Amino acid sequence: MVGTVRKLLAAVVVIVGAQAVGIAGGLAATPPQVTPLPSVTDGLRSPVRLATDSSGNLYVTDSRGGGIVRFTSTGRFDRLIPTAKAPQGVALTATGNLVVSQGDFVALMDQTGKELRRLGSGTGQFKMANGVVLDAAGRIYVTDSLGNCVQVFTATGDYLSRFGTAGFGSGQFNMPTGIAYEKISGQLAVVDSLNGRIQFFDTNGIFQRTLCSFGSGPLKLTLPQGITFEYSAGATPTLLRMYVVDSFQSTVQVIDPAGSGAFLAFIGSYGAGTGLLNAPSDALFDAAGSRLVVANGAGDMVLYGIGAGYLPVDTTPPAITLDPLPVSTLTASLAVGGSVEAGATVTVSVNGGVAKPAVTSGSGWSATVALTPGLNSITVQAVDAAGNIATVGGSVVLTVTNTFFSIGPVPPLLNTTSVTLTGSRAAGVSLAILNGTTGATAAVTYPTSSTWRSVLSGLAEGANLITLSTGGASESLVVTVDTRAPQLVVSTLANGSRSGVRVHNVTIAAVDPHLQGVTVNGKAVTLLNGSASMPLVLANGVTTLTVTATDQAGNSVTDGRSVTFDPAAPELAVVAPSDGSRTRTPVVEVAGTAPAGVTVTVNGVVATVSDTGWSRRVTLAPGLNTIEIGVAASSGATARLKRTVFYDADAPQAVIVSPAEDLATVAESIVISGAVEDGVTLSATVDGAAVPVTLTGSAFSLTVPAGLEGAHAVTVTATDATGASASTTRNLVVDRTPPLLLIAGQTSPPPAVLAGTAGRDATVMVSDRSGTLGLFASSDGAWSINLAGTPHDPATLRITATDAAGNVTARSLSAPVPTGDVNSDGTVTIADVLRVLRIAVGAVAPTADDYAAADVGPLVNGIVRPDGKIDLQDAILILRKSIGVQTW
């Protein structure tokens, strides 16, 4: 149909060749190939000026229509954007906002018509604001028709300058109206209406040249109103043509703007009909659609295709039919269909419900709809590629008899997007199933005359309202889908870290609407307000931390870390902030100490170092923040620590200052102290049991009795007058058991190689009176040192094992050889044998004294060689000694 219109109307356009004006060197452009297109009238009353956006949408100011009319690229009416006063000129910013002139002011507006601000001083800035344009930098230029000038503003609307005065000379105006930005030269083209010319200026308002003069005919203008430019396509566009609207002559003059200008053609002439004009006021070259768009005084928008590849105008709704519907049916599911224009999409809705897409094939469409008892109104809507809409409809009555059915058990929570529904039914009952959340339906099968089954796919995340109906009865249920794993944050040392500090903190935050629980290395932990804090005591070698959060739907997420304990790691201490601190300020100063000559980083950024002190400011994000502090020595050795800081601008603050981090201790009691802001109520618990806390001004303290060995959580909670609360936790690991330490194969004098076994949580130091000879932290507990060639004093050699809490076990080479006298009664008897047997089979845990007396075997040439374990070999040797058949 579009092609036929082109053929019938092609003769309407008047194109006059460019023979009237000669330019030395020949013409730089040719007359355009012009095809008249259907005019657009929908929604227009009095169009004035035009603009377009990057998507090809057209914007038309309508002085009598109450605002700006927006059209799609195909010419279909989209919306009316209201303005405070009758609009005149319009331009679009890079962000899609509108700049609209409205008499004595120009407003910056969003696409809904909301006024964001007015340019300059607002109302009264102009005598008569008219044309509007933006340059490549976003600056705004507005012609003031009665002020005979152009005013210049920043992209945000602040006044910069103006240029032009009233007159007839170069750079002067007699009612400037239209304005355009020529992007190749970077110049402004201003329509000087009553002087019948186009004047060009640079963006600083400096006059450059004039094209055309007052009059009629080629390169003559009687009452010009609008101007637009056409460019070549491609990565490097060139200027092809300039189009000038002459309102008095009711035509558009096409000009080659190069040099002094050359006439190319006239487009349109006075009249009514396709391609004819009546007092046009503006023109726009639509590069995306290769069309010239003209605002026509007859109340329409006249379009011309330029060249062969233009976008046609399409405002005709697509053709669609609905096949006849039955007056009534006994089935709750009904197949509908009809014909539709090729390329259109079709949706079907029942009784105003959610529209579901239909299946289209060629010129036909089909769908299956679920009916409810009684009258059902069916609406079918077709939308073509241009966005035009056509609607047809009909109705059908669903009649039902026996409606009994039931629904079998349904899981309350799923981690998949499909569910199988089953149940029973009365003979002959058919079901329709609708997901009211997504609008999807599901097919129902009937395995037997009394049962039904359906697989409902495409469930939405969250709650899905499922309705089952028979035509005479209906029942609904909610199926909740949760396919997302919990959000898990683990604040501790990064994976692969090394540290010379035994005790570290692990802070966990887990969020999920259906959270089941959190485990750490397989052990469940209790969350308080979505978070938990616990100590991490590093054993020798690599310590593995695995944190897993699981929800009730079975989704899980795991965070795994491996941290290596290195007793020779560079020293590093953090003075502030305390671990687990809460603050209302978004910036925290991280500070501490480190040996001279090392490099300290905070969150990967090198800290400021002064002597042995270092510091670095860190900007916090709302919520939990992990601050990682690293130290690197010139030898390449590294170590890391971390601080967890909570930033909440509204929560009350309570900070545990001492101890500043989780620790292991041998103490019988520990004093916890800190600071709290004024006006809050403070409470404290140890392992969940309330304990008294002393508050003096803004300082607080409490004494924690360190009872049984193991980890204990001390939590301090501050609550303000509004009921808001915040907690901070310090973990204490109580350990009063000295670590295991054994020396294998003692001889006198001492051998060059010393070896033995120690606990995996202990650091072994070999020393003499001159100092440390060796430091060991073996992952299997074994240690050894070769003193050959190393100056040392055999008489004062001493081996000590120290654990995280500071417990110490010391041995010297004069320590007695294990005798088997486990109970230390001076005689090896069957009682000692029984004790060793209970240890060997795991009935009781061995002590350091047990190892010192019972770790006998193996015997090598009658000499004791302790192997760091108490087993059946030791029990047999001690048994033989107790009955007098073995000695050592």
N, C-alpha and C positions, 0 to 999 in steps of 0.2 A: 504493500500500500504506500510505503514511503517513496519507493521508486516512481510510482505513478504520479504522486504529487510533484516530485522534482520535474518530470517531463512537462506537466501541464503548466507549471508556474515559472519555468525558466525564463520565458520571454518577458516576464514582468519587470525584471531587473534591467535598469538602464546603465550600461557601462560605456563610458566615453574614453577613447584611447588618449594617450598622453602626447598629442601632437601639438598642443597649443604653446608649450614652453620648451625651449631647447636648452640643454646644459652641455657645456664643453666636455668632450670626452664620452658622450653617450649616456643613456639612462642607466642608473644603478639598480633599478628594480623594474618589474613588469606588472601590468595590470593583473589583479587577482582573478581567478576563476570563481565566479559567485553563483551559488544556488539558493534561491529563496526557500525558506523553511516555514512550516506553520507557525503563526504567531501564538504567543502564550498570553492568555487573559485571566486565567483562574486566580482569584485573590487580589487582582490589581484594580485600582481606581484611577490613580494619577501618578504614574511612575516618574521619578525625577533623575536619580543617579544609580550607578551600578558598581558592583564589586564581586570578586570571586575568591574562593579559598583553594587550598592545595588539593582538595578532593573534587573540585569542579562544581561545587554548589554555587548558585548565583544568589546575590543579595541585591534587592531593589528597594530604594527608599520610596515610600508612597506618601506624599504630603497629605492626601485626603483619607488614606487608609489607616492612619493611626500608628504607623511604625514602619518596620523593615520587613519585606516579604522575602522569605527564603525559598528557593526552588532547588530541586535536585538537578544533577547535570543533564538529565533527559527532559527537563522542563516541567516536572511534576511539582505542584504546590506542596511544600513541606510544613511551614509554620509561619506565623506572624510574630515578630519580635517587637513588642510595644515600645514606644518612646514617649518622653514627657511632653514634647511639642512636635509640631510637624517637622519631619526630618528632611534634610536637603542632601548633603554629601555623605558618603560612607567609604571607609577603608577598613581592612583587617590587619591586625598585628600578627606577629609570628606565632603567638600563643592562641590565636583564634578569637581574641576579643575584638569588639567593633569600636571604631572611632566615628562618631556620628555628629554632623553639624546640625544645629537646631536653632536657627535665628541668631540670637545674641550670645550663644554659648556653644561649645563643642563638648560632648560627653564621651568618656571611655566606658563601654558597657560590656557585659558578658553576653553569652548566647541566649540567656533567658530574658534579657532586657534589664537586668539589674545594673543600676548606674554605679560604677566604681569610683569615678571622680570626674571633675570637669577641668578642662585644660586651662592653664593660667590662673587668673583670678576668678574664673567661673562665669556667672551671669554678667553680661556687660563687657566681656573681653573683646567682643566683636560688634560691629555695626550690622553686618549681615554675613554670617559665616556660610560658605558655599562649598566649593570642591575641597576634598581631603585626599592626601596621598602620603605614603611613607617611603623613605629612601632605604638603601641597603643597610644602613646602620640603625634603622628603626626610628629615626627622627620623624616628626609629624609636621606636615606643611598644610596650611588652611588658607584658601583665598577668602578675603573679606571684600565682597562685591561693592558695598557702600563705602568702605574705608579705603578702597583702591590700593590694596597692599596684600602681601602674603605674610602670614605670621608663622613663626617657627617654634617648635616645642620639642622637649626631650621625649624619649620613648615612654617615660612615666607621666608626661603631661605638664612638666614645668616649662614656663615661658623662657625662650632663649633670645629671639630677635625678630625683626620684621624687615622686609624690603619692599620698595616700590612706593610711588606717590601718584597723585592724580595728574594726568597730562597726556600728551600725544607723542612725546619723544621716546627714545630708547630707554627701556627700564621703567617707564611710566605706564599707568593703567587708566583705562576708562571702563570700569566695571569688569574686573577679572571674575571668571566663573569656574570653568573646569581647570583641572591641573593633573598632570601625569608625570611619573618618574621614568626617564629613559635610562635603563640600566647599563647599556654599553658605554655611553659617554659619561654616565653619572650626573646627568643634567635634569633640570626641572623644565617641563613645557607648560606654560601658563596661557590659558585662553583669554585674550584681551578682547572681550565681546564687542563693545561699542567702537573700538578702533579696528575691528575686523582683521585681527592678526593673531599669530602664535608667537610668543616670546620665550626664548630659552635662557635659563640662568644656571650657574653652578650652585651647589648646595650651600654656599655662603651668601647667595643672593646677588652675585656679580653677573651683570648682563652679558650674554654671549652672542646672540644673533636673533633675527626676526624672520619668520616665514609668513608668506601671504600678505595681502593688503585688503582694504575695504573695497567691496564691490560685488559683482556677480560674474560667474564664469570660472574657468580654471585658475587656481591659485588666488581667487578672490573670495572673500567671505563677507556676508552681510550681517549675520548675527550668530557667530560661532558660540557653541555652548560646551561641547565635550571633545575630548581627544584621547586616543589610545594608540598603542604601538603593537606591531606584529614582528616576531622574531623567527629565525630559522630554528628547526629542531636540531638536537644533537648536544654533545658535551660542551661545544664552544659555539653558542648561538651568535648570529649576526642580525643586525637590524634590517628588516625587509621593507616595511611600509608604515606609514602613519595615516590614521583615519581621523577626520575632523567632522564633527556634527555641525551643520548649519541649520539652525532652527527656523530661520526665516525662509530659506530656500527649500526646506523639508527634504534634505538630501545629506548623504555622507560623502565627503570628498576624500579620495585616496591619493596620497602624496608620497613621493620618494623624498625623505627628509635630508638626503645627503646634500652637502653644499648649500646652495641657495634654494634648493627644493625643486622638484619636478612633478608636474601633474600626471597622474596615472589614470584615474577613472572617477566617475560618479557612481554611487550605489544608491538605488532607491530614488523615488520622486514623489511629488505630492499626490495623495489619493488615499482611498480606503480599500484594503484587501491585502492579500499575501504579498510581502515585499515592498509595499507602499508605505509612505511616511506622512505624518501630519504633526508638524511642530515638534520634532524629536529634541530631546534635551541632553542625552549622554550616549556614549558608545563604549563598549568593552570588547577587546579581543580575547576570546576564550581559547587559550593555547591548548588546553587539554582536549577540548572538543573541536578545535580548528574551526571556530565559528565567530562571526561578528554579531554581537548582541547590542541592540539599540533600544533605549527607553523612549517610547513613542507617546506623543501627546494625546493620542486617541484612546489612551487607557490600556495599552497592551505592550508587550515586549516582542519586538520584531527581530527575527534571527535569520542570518544568512550563512550558508556553508561556504567556507573559503578553501579552495582546492578540492581534491578528490577524497580525502580521508576524514571528512567531518563527522561528528556525532549527530545522528538524527534526533529530532524532537519526538518524544513518545509520551503522550498523555492519555492514551486510549486504554481503558481497563481490559484485561484479558478475557477472552470468551470462555465460559464454563457452563456446564449443565449438570444437573443431578437426575439420575435415572428415577423413574416413578417409585415411590415408597408404598409398601402395603399399608392399608388403613390400620391394621392391628396385627399382632404377632404373639405367639406363646413362648418365644425364645428370647432370652435376655441378651443374646448376642446377635447383631444384625450386620450383614454385609451390605455396603452401599458403594456406589460408583457413578461414573459419568464421563463426559468428555471435557477436555481442557486444552487451551492454546499451548502449543509445544514450548517448552522452556519454562513454563510457570510452575511454581510450587503450590501445593494444595494442603490445607489443614482442615480438620473436621472436629467440631465440638458438639456436645449434647447438653441441652438445657443451660447453656452459658458456662459450662465447665471448661477445664483446661483443653485447649486445642491440640490435637495429636496430628502428626504429619501423615499424609496419605501416600500410597505408592503410586507413582506416575510411570507410565510406559507409553511412549509415542504420544498420541492425542487422547489417551484414556487415563483415568485415575480410579483407585479403589481403596477401601478402608473397612475395618470391622469396628463397630462401636458397641459399647455396653449400655443397655437400656435399664431404666428404673420403672417400677410399676406405674401405670397410668400414662399420661400424655408425655411424649418426648419430642422436643424441638431440636432438629438437626440443622446445624449451620455449616456451610462449606465455603471456604474462602480461598481464592486464588490470587497470587501475587506474581507479577511478571518481573523481568530483569530490570525494568525501569522503576519498579516499586509501585506500579499501578495496581489497584485492588478491585476485585469483583467478588460479589457474594451471592450465593443462592441458598435455598433452604427448603425444608419440608418437615413433616411431623408423622409420628407413628405411635400407636397405643400398645403398651405391653400388658397383656392379660395373663394372669397366673391363676393356678388352682392350688394344689398342695405345695407348700413352700418350705417344709421342714428340711433343715440341714444342720450339721454341726462341724466344728473345726477342731482338729486334733491339736496336741501340744505343739507350741512354737517356741524355739529358743528366744529368751528375752534379749539376747545380745549376739550379734554375728560379726565375724571379721571377713565376710565375703559379701558380694553384691547380689547374691541370689539365695533363695530359700524355697524349699519344697513344702507346700501346704497339702494336707490330706484331711479327710473327714468322712462323715457318713451323710446320707441324704435319703429322702423319700423317693420311691420309685418314680421315674419320669422327671424329677426335678433337675433342671440345668442351671449352672451357676455362671455369673459374670464377675470377674475380679478386676478391680481398678486400684492402682496405686495413686491415691489422691495427691501425694507429694510430687510425683514426677509426671502424672498423667498417663502412665503406661498401663496397658491391659495385659492379661496373661491368658493363654489358652488353658482350658480345663479338659481333662480326660476322665473317663468313667470306667475304672477297672471292672466293677461289678454294678449290678442294678442298685446297690445300696451304698456305694462308696464313690468318692471323687478324689482327684489328684491334680495338682498344678505346680509348675515350676515358675516362680516369679523372679525374673532377672532384671538387671539394671536398677537395683535399689540404690537410692541416694544415701550419701553419708549422713548419719544422724537418724532422726525418727522418720519412719515411713508409715503413713496412715493407709492401711489396706482395707478396702471395703468389698465384701462379698454379698452379692444380691441374687435373688432368684426370680425377681419380678413381683413377688408378694411379700418378701421379707428380706432384710439385710442385716449384716453384722460387720462390725469393724474391729480391727486390732492394730496395734502399733508394733512394728518390727524395727528395732534400732540397729543400725550398721555402724561399726567402728573398725575401720581398716587401718587407722593410723596408730603407729607405735607411740608410747608415751614420750613426752619431751624430757630428756634427762640431761642434767648438767652436773659434772663431777669436777669439783674444785680441789685439786691436789697437784703434786708434781707431774710434769708432763711425761709422757711415755719416753723411755730411754734415758731419763735423768740419772745423774750420779749425785751422791750426797755423803758427807762425812758425819751427818747428824742422824741419830737412830730414830727419834720420834718425830712424826709428821702428822698433820691433820688432813682428814678427808671430809669435805662438806659436799652434801648431795642435795640437789633440788630436782624433784620429779613432779610433772604436771600431766594429768590425764583425767577427763571426766569420768572414766571408769577404772581408775587405778586400782590394781589388785595388790601390789606390793613391790618392795625393792629388796634385793639381796646383795650382800657384799661377800665375795668368795663363797657363795652358796648359803650364807647365813642371813636370815631375815632381819631387817632393821626397821625400827619404828620411826615414822616421819612425824614431825611436829610442824603444823602449818605448811606442809609440803616440803620440808627440808629435814635433814639429819646431819649430825656431826659426830665423828668418831676418830680415834687415833689410829695411826698406821706405824707400827714398830718394825723397822727394817731388820731383817736377819742378815747374816753374812751372805755375800753374793747378791743374787737377783731375787727381789721380792715381787711377786705378782699380785696385782689388785684387779679383780673383775667385779664390776657393778652392773647389775641387770635390773631393769624396771619392766614389769609386766602388767597388762591391764586385764580386765575381766573377760575381754573378747579373745584373749590369747595372743595379742600382739606384744612384742617385746623388743627392747633395745638394750645393747650391751656396750659398755665402755671399759676397755681393758688397758691396763698400764703395767709396765715393768720398770722398777726402780732399783738401781744398784747401790749397795752400801760400799763406800770406799774410805777406809780409815785414813788414807793418805791424801784425801781430797783437800783442796785449798779451804782455809777457814773463811767463814762468811756468817755474819750476824745481822739481823734486822731489828732495829730499835723501835721503829714506828712504821706503819700503824700496827696495833695488836691484831693478831689473827682473829677473824670472825667479827671485826668491828662493824658498827653501823654508823652512818653519817648522813647528814642532811645536805652537805655541800658536794658539788660535782667534781671537785678536785681534791686529791689527797697527796700529801708529801710523804714519799717513801724514803727512809733513811736507815743507815746502819754503819757497820764497820767491816773492814777487810784488811788483810796484810798489804803493806806497801808493794807497789810494782805489779799488782794484778789489775785486770779489767773487770768492772762490774757493769752488768746490764740490767735494766728494768723493763720487762715486756719487750726485750730485744733491742732497746735503745740504750746506748752507753750513758751511764750515770755520771754526774759531776763528782769528782774525787778530790778531797783535800786531806793530805797526809793519809791516815788510815780510815777516815770517814768518807762516806759517799751519800748522795741524795739524788732524787729525781721526782718531778711532779707527774702525776698520772691523772688523766681525765676519766671519770667513771661513767659507765652507762647505768641507767636505772636498773635496780635489782642486784643480782649476784655478780661480782667481779672477781676474777682470779688475776692476781698480780704475781708474775714469775720473776724472781731475782736470780741472776746467774753470775758466777765468778769464773774467770779463766786465768790461769797462771801462765807465765812464759814457757813453762815446760809442756804445756798442752793439757795439763790436768784441769778438770772442771768440776763444779758443784752447783747445786740449785737449792733454793728455798722458795716458798710461796706464801702469799698472804691472801686471805679471802676477805673482801670488804663489800658490805651491802650498802648501796646508795638508795635512800628513800627520803624524798624531800618532806614527807608528811608524817612519817612514823616517829615515835619518841626514841630518844637515843640512850643507850646504856653500853658502856665499853668496859670490858675486863682488861685492866692495865697490867696486873701481875697475878699469875704468870702471863706473859705476853703470847704464849703459844702452848699447845698441848705438851705434856711432859710425862716422863716416868720418874718415880720417886720411891725412896725407902722410908720416907718420913711417916711418923705416926699420925700427924695432922698437918694440914696445909691451909694457909691464909689466902683467900681469894679477895682481891681488892680492885677497885675501879672507880669510874666516874659516871654520873647520870645527870641529865638536865633537870632544872627546877620544875616543880609542879607535877611530878609523876609519882605514881605508886610503884614501889619496888618489891619484888618477891623473888625467892630463890628455891631451887630444888636440887637434891643430889639423887641421881638415879630415879627421878620422879617423885621422891618424897620431900615434902616441904621442910626447909631448915630456916632458922632465924637469920636475918641480915641486919647489920647496923648501918644506918644512914646518918652521916654528919655533913650537913650542907649538901654539896654536890658529890661528896665522896662516900663510897660504901665499902663494906668489908664483911666477910663471913669466914668462919673457921670450919674447915671440912675435916672431920675425923677420917683418916685413911684406914679403913678397917680391913676387910678381906682383900687378899691379893686379886688383881684383875683390873679391868677398866671401869672407871666411874665417871659419869657425866654430870658436871656442875652447870646448871642453867640459870641465868639471871634474866628476869622479865620486867620490862618497864611498861606501865600502862598510864596513858594520859587521861585527862578529864572527859574526852570524847569516847573513851573506851578502846581507842586504838592501842595496840600493844606491839612490842618487838622484843625478841629474845636473842641472847648470845650465849654460846656454850663453850666451856673449857673442859677438855678431857684429861683425866689423871689416870696413869697406869701405875698401880701399886705393885711393887715387886721387891720382896725381902729375901728371896732365895739366892744364895751365892751361885755363880755359874760353875758348871763342870770344868775341871782342869786336870788333865793327867799328863804325866811325863813318862814316856816309854823307854825301857832299857837303861835305867840309871846305872852308872858305874862310877867308881872312884879310882883314879881321877876322872873328871867328866870327859866324855868323848868330844871330838870336833863337831859332830853333827848331833844336834838336839832335836827331838821330835816328840809329838804327843797329840792329845785330843782335847778339844774344848767345846763348849756349847755353841750352837749356830748363832746365838744372839749375843755372843761375847767377843770382845777384841782382846787378843793375846799380845802381851808385850814381854820381850826378853830384854833384861837390863843387867848391868852390874853397877859398881859404885861410880863409874864414869858417866853413866847415862843409858839411853835407849840404844839397844843393838838391833832390834827388829820389831815390826808391828804386823800382825796377821789378823785377817778376818776371812777364814776359809768357809766356803759354802757347805763343805762336808764335815767341818769341825776339825780336820787335821791341820796340824801346823808343824813346821820344821825350820831349822836355821843351821847353816854351815858356818861355824866360827873359824874355820881354818883360814889363816891369813888375816884375821880380824883381831886387832888388839883387844883383849878382855881379861878380866880377873876371874879365874875359875872359882876362887874362894867366895866371891860375892855374887855369883850368877843367881838371878831370881827371875821366875816366870810368874806373871800375873794375868788373870782373865777378868775383864770388867764388862758388865752388861749395861743396858740402856739406863737402868735406874741408878747405877753407880755401885751396885754390889760388886765386891772384889773377892776373888779366890787367888791366893798366892802360894806358890811352891818354890822350894829351893832344891838343889841337887843333893842335899843331905837328908831329904825326906826318906822315911823308911820304906823298904821293899814290902809290897802287899804280903800279908802273912796268912790271910784267910780267917783271922779272928774278927769277924764282922761285928759281933756285939761287944767287943773290947773287954771281955772278962778275963783275958790273959791266957785262954786255952781255946784251941780249935776243936769244936765239938759238933755233934749232930744238929744242935740248934743253929750254928752258923751255916751248915749245909742247907737246912730247911729255908733259911732266909734267902740264900743265894738261889735256890730252886724257885721260890716265889717270884724273885726278880726275873729270872731267866724265862719264865713262862708268861710274864706280863701281869702277874697278879698284883704286884706292888711296884711303885716307881722308885728307882735307885736314887740315893743321895750322893753328894760328893764324898762323904765318908765311906759309903758302900763301895764306890769305885776305888778309893784309896786302899781298902782292905781286901776286896774280893776280886779285883781285876788281875788275876794271876796269870792266866794262860795267854799265849802258849808258853811252855817251858822249852827253852833251847839250851841243850847241854846242861840241864839243871838250873838254868838262870831264868828268872821271871822276865817275860816280855809282854807287859800289858798292851792290849789291842784296842782299848777304849770302849769295850762293851763287856757286859756280864752275861754269860751264856752257859749252856750245859757243860762246856769244857771246863769252865771255872768251877762249877758245882762238883764235877767228878774229881778234879785235882784236890779240892778242899775236903771231899769225902775220903779220898785216899790218905790225906794227911791226918784226918781225925781218927782213922783206925790204925795208923802207924805204918802204912806201906809206902808212903811218899814223903819226901822232905825237900825243902829248898832253902 
